[in-house]
Amino acid sequence: MSTISRPETSEATGPGLRLRGWLGYAVLLAVLLAVLLIFALGSEHFLTGANLSTILTQASVFAIAGVGLAVVIINGGDDVLNGGIDLSTGAVAGLSGTVTALALSHGTPAGLSILLGVGLAALIGLINGAAVSAGLRPLLATLATMGVAASLELVFSQNLKIGIDNQFFTTLRTGSLAGLPVSVWLMLLIGALGWWVFAKTSWGVNSYAVGQNATAAKVAGLRVSGYRFTSYLASSILAGVAGVLLASRLSAAVPGIGTQILLDIVLVAYMSMIFSSRQLVSVPGTVLAAVFVAALDNGLTLLGVASQWVGAAKGVLILAVLASITLRGRNNR
């Protein structure tokens, strides 16, 4: 049986490039820490217990949906045009929250309402997975389902906010355990489960192999389409869960809220590479990135920065991360 040998690396193309790569990521980490330090010095409220709890609660929505997107990127590769991407995740989150709130308003029990919302999200994940497995480009396939999910959200809500008045959701919003909100515990649970899957199971290890070199994975006997199909299903289910949490935190399903958080979800998934020792998209890195993005939102607001500039800051971060991905790809080639 033949094996693929690793190419020899010279000082100019191997260790030298890796060293420059590590230096680049060290600079990015230093910048992130400097931003947090500025917030701490600029506002006396930033590091208070109540504010940190608010940051973590906000991060839970980004993190859970972001973990789903990270699963897609891991299985499809981090090439933005041809690799794994799920642009529908924000709209799916909004649709899930809307369906859940609408079911509650008609007297449906909380558990069944959540099942309906997340179930519809899973259905869209099945469509995404089937489309990508059939050969459609993920960017275009999920762009189409994003439009479908956003339209369904408006149809179901009639473009009106749907309030939530339910004891279970009140507990989900205000309850805490050992000083941490319930949503934060759910974020940590999903993060820990994702770490275990990708670090300790054959499915997780094979997922990275599929994403980094699909041809080699096929030669090794892996069913690439099956891994990618499953990743899109997982992404939509987690987006559905995030949508339920978001509706609970706002005490209502707000039309269009899902598309508004898409930028945050994409940012935390790709930004996870900064927190990864292997400089790859990862689940623990996504959770850490979500906390940073939530802190960025919160800190800029405390400093009195207008909301449009907050969005601009996130856009710059995405450009920086994507630029680092492109440079890494060129170095690898």
Contacts in CASP RR format, 6 or more apart in sequence:
PFRMAT RR
TARGET T0000
AUTHOR 0000-0000-0000
METHOD contacts of the structure
MODEL  1
MSTISRPETSEATGPGLRLRGWLGYAVLLAVLLAVLLIFALGSEHFLTGA
NLSTILTQASVFAIAGVGLAVVIINGGDDVLNGGIDLSTGAVAGLSGTVT
ALALSHGTPAGLSILLGVGLAALIGLINGAAVSAGLRPLLATLATMGVAA
SLELVFSQNLKIGIDNQFFTTLRTGSLAGLPVSVWLMLLIGALGWWVFAK
TSWGVNSYAVGQNATAAKVAGLRVSGYRFTSYLASSILAGVAGVLLASRL
SAAVPGIGTQILLDIVLVAYMSMIFSSRQLVSVPGTVLAAVFVAALDNGL
TLLGVASQWVGAAKGVLILAVLASITLRGRNNR
4 216 0 8 1.000
9 15 0 8 1.000
17 331 0 8 1.000
21 279 0 8 1.000
21 328 0 8 1.000
21 331 0 8 1.000
24 324 0 8 1.000
25 274 0 8 1.000
25 279 0 8 1.000
25 324 0 8 1.000
28 274 0 8 1.000
28 320 0 8 1.000
28 324 0 8 1.000
29 274 0 8 1.000
32 274 0 8 1.000
32 292 0 8 1.000
35 296 0 8 1.000
36 292 0 8 1.000
36 295 0 8 1.000
39 46 0 8 1.000
39 295 0 8 1.000
39 298 0 8 1.000
39 299 0 8 1.000
39 300 0 8 1.000
39 302 0 8 1.000
39 303 0 8 1.000
40 46 0 8 1.000
40 47 0 8 1.000
42 302 0 8 1.000
42 303 0 8 1.000
43 299 0 8 1.000
43 302 0 8 1.000
43 303 0 8 1.000
45 51 0 8 1.000
45 302 0 8 1.000
46 298 0 8 1.000
46 299 0 8 1.000
46 302 0 8 1.000
51 298 0 8 1.000
51 302 0 8 1.000
53 179 0 8 1.000
53 180 0 8 1.000
53 181 0 8 1.000
53 184 0 8 1.000
54 298 0 8 1.000
55 291 0 8 1.000
55 294 0 8 1.000
55 295 0 8 1.000
55 298 0 8 1.000
56 180 0 8 1.000
56 181 0 8 1.000
56 184 0 8 1.000
56 187 0 8 1.000
56 291 0 8 1.000
56 294 0 8 1.000
57 181 0 8 1.000
57 183 0 8 1.000
57 184 0 8 1.000
57 249 0 8 1.000
58 249 0 8 1.000
58 294 0 8 1.000
58 297 0 8 1.000
58 298 0 8 1.000
59 184 0 8 1.000
59 187 0 8 1.000
59 287 0 8 1.000
59 290 0 8 1.000
59 291 0 8 1.000
59 293 0 8 1.000
59 294 0 8 1.000
59 295 0 8 1.000
60 181 0 8 1.000
60 183 0 8 1.000
60 184 0 8 1.000
60 186 0 8 1.000
60 187 0 8 1.000
60 242 0 8 1.000
60 245 0 8 1.000
60 290 0 8 1.000
61 93 0 8 1.000
61 183 0 8 1.000
61 242 0 8 1.000
61 243 0 8 1.000
61 245 0 8 1.000
61 246 0 8 1.000
61 249 0 8 1.000
61 261 0 8 1.000
62 242 0 8 1.000
62 261 0 8 1.000
62 264 0 8 1.000
62 265 0 8 1.000
62 268 0 8 1.000
62 290 0 8 1.000
62 293 0 8 1.000
62 294 0 8 1.000
63 187 0 8 1.000
63 190 0 8 1.000
63 191 0 8 1.000
63 268 0 8 1.000
63 286 0 8 1.000
63 287 0 8 1.000
63 290 0 8 1.000
63 291 0 8 1.000
64 186 0 8 1.000
64 187 0 8 1.000
64 190 0 8 1.000
64 238 0 8 1.000
64 241 0 8 1.000
64 242 0 8 1.000
64 245 0 8 1.000
65 89 0 8 1.000
65 90 0 8 1.000
65 93 0 8 1.000
65 238 0 8 1.000
65 239 0 8 1.000
65 240 0 8 1.000
65 242 0 8 1.000
65 243 0 8 1.000
65 261 0 8 1.000
65 265 0 8 1.000
66 89 0 8 1.000
66 238 0 8 1.000
66 242 0 8 1.000
66 265 0 8 1.000
66 268 0 8 1.000
66 269 0 8 1.000
66 286 0 8 1.000
66 290 0 8 1.000
67 190 0 8 1.000
67 191 0 8 1.000
67 194 0 8 1.000
67 238 0 8 1.000
67 283 0 8 1.000
67 286 0 8 1.000
67 287 0 8 1.000
68 86 0 8 1.000
68 89 0 8 1.000
68 231 0 8 1.000
68 234 0 8 1.000
68 235 0 8 1.000
68 238 0 8 1.000
68 239 0 8 1.000
68 269 0 8 1.000
69 85 0 8 1.000
69 86 0 8 1.000
69 89 0 8 1.000
69 235 0 8 1.000
69 265 0 8 1.000
69 266 0 8 1.000
69 269 0 8 1.000
69 286 0 8 1.000
70 269 0 8 1.000
70 272 0 8 1.000
70 281 0 8 1.000
70 282 0 8 1.000
70 283 0 8 1.000
70 286 0 8 1.000
71 207 0 8 1.000
71 231 0 8 1.000
71 234 0 8 1.000
71 235 0 8 1.000
71 238 0 8 1.000
71 283 0 8 1.000
72 84 0 8 1.000
72 85 0 8 1.000
72 86 0 8 1.000
72 138 0 8 1.000
72 228 0 8 1.000
72 231 0 8 1.000
72 232 0 8 1.000
72 234 0 8 1.000
72 235 0 8 1.000
73 83 0 8 1.000
73 84 0 8 1.000
73 85 0 8 1.000
73 269 0 8 1.000
73 270 0 8 1.000
73 281 0 8 1.000
74 198 0 8 1.000
74 204 0 8 1.000
74 207 0 8 1.000
74 208 0 8 1.000
74 211 0 8 1.000
74 231 0 8 1.000
74 280 0 8 1.000
74 281 0 8 1.000
74 282 0 8 1.000
75 84 0 8 1.000
75 207 0 8 1.000
75 210 0 8 1.000
75 211 0 8 1.000
75 227 0 8 1.000
75 228 0 8 1.000
75 230 0 8 1.000
75 231 0 8 1.000
76 83 0 8 1.000
76 84 0 8 1.000
76 138 0 8 1.000
76 210 0 8 1.000
76 211 0 8 1.000
76 214 0 8 1.000
76 228 0 8 1.000
76 231 0 8 1.000
77 83 0 8 1.000
77 84 0 8 1.000
77 211 0 8 1.000
77 212 0 8 1.000
78 84 0 8 1.000
78 270 0 8 1.000
78 273 0 8 1.000
78 280 0 8 1.000
78 281 0 8 1.000
78 325 0 8 1.000
80 139 0 8 1.000
80 322 0 8 1.000
80 325 0 8 1.000
81 137 0 8 1.000
81 139 0 8 1.000
82 137 0 8 1.000
83 138 0 8 1.000
83 211 0 8 1.000
84 138 0 8 1.000
84 211 0 8 1.000
84 228 0 8 1.000
84 231 0 8 1.000
85 138 0 8 1.000
85 139 0 8 1.000
85 142 0 8 1.000
86 128 0 8 1.000
86 138 0 8 1.000
86 142 0 8 1.000
86 232 0 8 1.000
86 235 0 8 1.000
86 236 0 8 1.000
86 239 0 8 1.000
87 139 0 8 1.000
87 142 0 8 1.000
87 143 0 8 1.000
87 146 0 8 1.000
87 262 0 8 1.000
88 124 0 8 1.000
88 125 0 8 1.000
88 128 0 8 1.000
88 142 0 8 1.000
88 143 0 8 1.000
88 145 0 8 1.000
88 146 0 8 1.000
88 147 0 8 1.000
88 149 0 8 1.000
88 236 0 8 1.000
88 239 0 8 1.000
89 142 0 8 1.000
89 235 0 8 1.000
89 236 0 8 1.000
89 239 0 8 1.000
89 262 0 8 1.000
89 265 0 8 1.000
90 146 0 8 1.000
90 149 0 8 1.000
90 239 0 8 1.000
90 258 0 8 1.000
90 259 0 8 1.000
90 261 0 8 1.000
90 262 0 8 1.000
90 265 0 8 1.000
91 145 0 8 1.000
91 146 0 8 1.000
91 147 0 8 1.000
91 149 0 8 1.000
91 150 0 8 1.000
91 153 0 8 1.000
91 258 0 8 1.000
91 259 0 8 1.000
91 262 0 8 1.000
92 121 0 8 1.000
92 124 0 8 1.000
92 125 0 8 1.000
92 145 0 8 1.000
92 146 0 8 1.000
92 149 0 8 1.000
92 236 0 8 1.000
92 239 0 8 1.000
92 240 0 8 1.000
93 121 0 8 1.000
93 239 0 8 1.000
93 240 0 8 1.000
93 242 0 8 1.000
93 243 0 8 1.000
93 246 0 8 1.000
93 258 0 8 1.000
93 261 0 8 1.000
93 265 0 8 1.000
94 149 0 8 1.000
94 153 0 8 1.000
94 240 0 8 1.000
94 243 0 8 1.000
94 246 0 8 1.000
94 247 0 8 1.000
94 253 0 8 1.000
94 256 0 8 1.000
94 257 0 8 1.000
94 258 0 8 1.000
95 117 0 8 1.000
95 120 0 8 1.000
95 121 0 8 1.000
95 124 0 8 1.000
95 149 0 8 1.000
95 150 0 8 1.000
95 152 0 8 1.000
95 153 0 8 1.000
95 156 0 8 1.000
95 240 0 8 1.000
96 117 0 8 1.000
96 118 0 8 1.000
96 119 0 8 1.000
96 120 0 8 1.000
96 121 0 8 1.000
96 239 0 8 1.000
96 240 0 8 1.000
96 241 0 8 1.000
96 242 0 8 1.000
96 243 0 8 1.000
96 244 0 8 1.000
97 117 0 8 1.000
97 240 0 8 1.000
97 243 0 8 1.000
97 244 0 8 1.000
97 246 0 8 1.000
97 247 0 8 1.000
97 253 0 8 1.000
98 153 0 8 1.000
98 156 0 8 1.000
98 157 0 8 1.000
98 162 0 8 1.000
98 247 0 8 1.000
98 253 0 8 1.000
98 255 0 8 1.000
99 113 0 8 1.000
99 116 0 8 1.000
99 117 0 8 1.000
99 120 0 8 1.000
99 156 0 8 1.000
100 113 0 8 1.000
100 114 0 8 1.000
100 116 0 8 1.000
100 117 0 8 1.000
100 118 0 8 1.000
100 243 0 8 1.000
100 244 0 8 1.000
100 247 0 8 1.000
100 253 0 8 1.000
101 113 0 8 1.000
101 162 0 8 1.000
101 163 0 8 1.000
101 164 0 8 1.000
101 247 0 8 1.000
101 252 0 8 1.000
101 253 0 8 1.000
102 156 0 8 1.000
102 157 0 8 1.000
102 162 0 8 1.000
102 253 0 8 1.000
103 112 0 8 1.000
103 113 0 8 1.000
103 116 0 8 1.000
103 117 0 8 1.000
104 110 0 8 1.000
104 113 0 8 1.000
104 164 0 8 1.000
104 165 0 8 1.000
104 166 0 8 1.000
104 169 0 8 1.000
105 162 0 8 1.000
105 163 0 8 1.000
108 116 0 8 1.000
110 166 0 8 1.000
110 168 0 8 1.000
110 169 0 8 1.000
111 168 0 8 1.000
114 244 0 8 1.000
117 240 0 8 1.000
117 244 0 8 1.000
118 237 0 8 1.000
118 240 0 8 1.000
118 241 0 8 1.000
118 244 0 8 1.000
119 237 0 8 1.000
119 240 0 8 1.000
121 236 0 8 1.000
121 237 0 8 1.000
121 239 0 8 1.000
121 240 0 8 1.000
122 233 0 8 1.000
122 236 0 8 1.000
122 237 0 8 1.000
123 236 0 8 1.000
124 145 0 8 1.000
124 148 0 8 1.000
124 149 0 8 1.000
124 236 0 8 1.000
125 145 0 8 1.000
125 232 0 8 1.000
125 233 0 8 1.000
125 235 0 8 1.000
125 236 0 8 1.000
125 237 0 8 1.000
126 232 0 8 1.000
126 233 0 8 1.000
126 236 0 8 1.000
127 145 0 8 1.000
128 138 0 8 1.000
128 141 0 8 1.000
128 142 0 8 1.000
128 145 0 8 1.000
128 232 0 8 1.000
128 233 0 8 1.000
128 235 0 8 1.000
128 236 0 8 1.000
129 141 0 8 1.000
129 228 0 8 1.000
129 229 0 8 1.000
129 231 0 8 1.000
129 232 0 8 1.000
129 233 0 8 1.000
130 229 0 8 1.000
131 141 0 8 1.000
131 144 0 8 1.000
131 145 0 8 1.000
132 138 0 8 1.000
132 141 0 8 1.000
132 228 0 8 1.000
132 229 0 8 1.000
132 232 0 8 1.000
133 225 0 8 1.000
133 226 0 8 1.000
133 228 0 8 1.000
133 229 0 8 1.000
146 259 0 8 1.000
150 256 0 8 1.000
150 258 0 8 1.000
150 259 0 8 1.000
153 255 0 8 1.000
153 256 0 8 1.000
153 258 0 8 1.000
154 255 0 8 1.000
154 256 0 8 1.000
157 253 0 8 1.000
157 255 0 8 1.000
159 255 0 8 1.000
160 255 0 8 1.000
161 252 0 8 1.000
161 253 0 8 1.000
161 254 0 8 1.000
161 255 0 8 1.000
162 252 0 8 1.000
162 253 0 8 1.000
163 251 0 8 1.000
163 252 0 8 1.000
163 253 0 8 1.000
164 247 0 8 1.000
164 248 0 8 1.000
164 251 0 8 1.000
164 252 0 8 1.000
164 253 0 8 1.000
165 251 0 8 1.000
169 247 0 8 1.000
169 248 0 8 1.000
169 251 0 8 1.000
171 182 0 8 1.000
172 182 0 8 1.000
172 183 0 8 1.000
172 245 0 8 1.000
172 248 0 8 1.000
173 183 0 8 1.000
173 248 0 8 1.000
173 249 0 8 1.000
173 251 0 8 1.000
175 181 0 8 1.000
175 182 0 8 1.000
176 182 0 8 1.000
177 185 0 8 1.000
183 245 0 8 1.000
183 248 0 8 1.000
183 249 0 8 1.000
186 241 0 8 1.000
186 245 0 8 1.000
187 287 0 8 1.000
187 290 0 8 1.000
188 287 0 8 1.000
190 238 0 8 1.000
190 241 0 8 1.000
191 283 0 8 1.000
191 284 0 8 1.000
191 286 0 8 1.000
191 287 0 8 1.000
194 283 0 8 1.000
195 282 0 8 1.000
195 283 0 8 1.000
195 284 0 8 1.000
197 203 0 8 1.000
197 204 0 8 1.000
197 283 0 8 1.000
198 204 0 8 1.000
198 205 0 8 1.000
198 207 0 8 1.000
198 208 0 8 1.000
198 282 0 8 1.000
198 283 0 8 1.000
203 227 0 8 1.000
206 217 0 8 1.000
206 222 0 8 1.000
206 227 0 8 1.000
207 227 0 8 1.000
207 231 0 8 1.000
208 280 0 8 1.000
209 216 0 8 1.000
209 217 0 8 1.000
209 220 0 8 1.000
209 222 0 8 1.000
210 217 0 8 1.000
210 222 0 8 1.000
210 224 0 8 1.000
210 227 0 8 1.000
210 228 0 8 1.000
211 217 0 8 1.000
214 224 0 8 1.000
217 224 0 8 1.000
218 224 0 8 1.000
239 265 0 8 1.000
243 258 0 8 1.000
246 257 0 8 1.000
246 258 0 8 1.000
246 261 0 8 1.000
247 253 0 8 1.000
247 254 0 8 1.000
250 257 0 8 1.000
263 311 0 8 1.000
263 314 0 8 1.000
263 315 0 8 1.000
263 318 0 8 1.000
264 290 0 8 1.000
264 293 0 8 1.000
264 314 0 8 1.000
266 318 0 8 1.000
267 289 0 8 1.000
267 293 0 8 1.000
267 314 0 8 1.000
267 315 0 8 1.000
267 317 0 8 1.000
267 318 0 8 1.000
267 321 0 8 1.000
268 286 0 8 1.000
268 289 0 8 1.000
268 290 0 8 1.000
268 293 0 8 1.000
269 281 0 8 1.000
269 286 0 8 1.000
269 289 0 8 1.000
270 281 0 8 1.000
270 318 0 8 1.000
270 321 0 8 1.000
270 322 0 8 1.000
270 325 0 8 1.000
271 285 0 8 1.000
271 286 0 8 1.000
271 289 0 8 1.000
271 292 0 8 1.000
271 293 0 8 1.000
271 317 0 8 1.000
271 321 0 8 1.000
272 281 0 8 1.000
272 282 0 8 1.000
272 283 0 8 1.000
272 284 0 8 1.000
272 285 0 8 1.000
272 286 0 8 1.000
272 288 0 8 1.000
272 289 0 8 1.000
273 279 0 8 1.000
273 280 0 8 1.000
273 281 0 8 1.000
273 282 0 8 1.000
273 285 0 8 1.000
273 321 0 8 1.000
273 324 0 8 1.000
273 325 0 8 1.000
274 285 0 8 1.000
274 289 0 8 1.000
274 321 0 8 1.000
275 282 0 8 1.000
275 284 0 8 1.000
275 285 0 8 1.000
275 288 0 8 1.000
275 289 0 8 1.000
276 282 0 8 1.000
276 284 0 8 1.000
276 285 0 8 1.000
279 328 0 8 1.000
293 314 0 8 1.000
296 310 0 8 1.000
296 313 0 8 1.000
296 314 0 8 1.000
297 310 0 8 1.000
300 309 0 8 1.000
300 310 0 8 1.000
300 313 0 8 1.000
301 307 0 8 1.000
301 310 0 8 1.000
END
